[in-house]
């Protein structure tokens, strides 16, 4: 009964510190796992683990810390689905090599992105390959700084920058390609 | 600055992450390079379109409730604080108020215990946590509890009635060791938690639902019972009926 995980004061501090980010964590989980119920399970597991390690938490900011835990949970989920998905950590190095912007180079000044509804854009983002997708979502949807993304994914800022550039190039290319297809 | 460098740094530029020195360098390059200028414009446009779309998700309220339920509840403390508060009032109002508080607290406690019972059920479903003693024979399971608990739970074989006895386990509810008798219905597990209570009156079974599990609770002969499972409410009620009938027959027979 006196064990620290039952400490009501700790629970209160954890609730105040971590629960405000529930929508952020859930959003990332939805994009990473592309499945509502898997995302719910992952987020719950993330909060359980976060509570367990809350005593040893000394920073960085709460948001990147929660995202880092969620990534680990999602990697376990990827491993479970191993036949159909590639785990984030196992992405071949070659995928990150420049040049990264060539594919979007087709006369960008004449191409104007047609406005699309949120559902269509979500689909395009979900289809991005890892680790580019998570970097992109952390930046554009979760509004993390490069430093915070670097903390969350455990990669240097230079890597974050190149992944983000590549993610945006891929997204733009996919967006354009879809517009060219007759509906 | 080369085009390759500019194509990388323009992202930091539109994200507001670039220091002043590099901003000047990128802008100087853009001014003389139409291709990079076009790329910058294109990326700015995409960022603007993305910012306009609502791409965030909202966590379902059920998920929030599940997480809340899994956090330790700070209720013991607050209850003491409430009672201290009343103790400071006049004797009459304190008496009147305690009656009210007692009702509130009892429900509060029952909700907390229900949540603990469901958590214990969930824990038991993890590999290796279901049973301390594995046997379909009530004469093996029942003696196993002797000496481990103040009151051994009634262990009744309901295999003939469609609920297979799987075994027994010690668990902790409300900070006390209690017995759990485990049954199986098809592929579904039913945990029957049994604890001692001061009240000898018979309380009729009542079903509550929490986190998608059905829990049927009743009191009989100085014992509290909680049957928890993911089977349907009607099947769980059937289980409790069969159990009560068998228990009555055991006592009277």
Interface residues (C-beta under 8 A of the other chain):
Chain A: X1 X5 X6 X7 X8 X9 X10 X11 X12 X14 X15 X19 X22 X23 X24 X25 X26 X27 X30 X40 X43 X44 X47 X48 X51 X98 X99 X100 X101 X104 X105 X107 X108 X109 X111 X112 X113 X115 X116 X117 X118 X121 X122 X125 X139 X140 X141 X145 X146 X161 X162 X164 X165 X168 X171 X172 X175
Chain B: X4 X7 X8 X11 X12 X15 X17 X34 X35 X38 X39 X41 X42 X43 X45 X46 X47 X49 X50 X51 X53 X54 X55 X56 X57 X58 X59 X60 X62 X63 X64 X66 X67 X68 X70 X71 X72 X73 X74 X75 X76 X77 X175
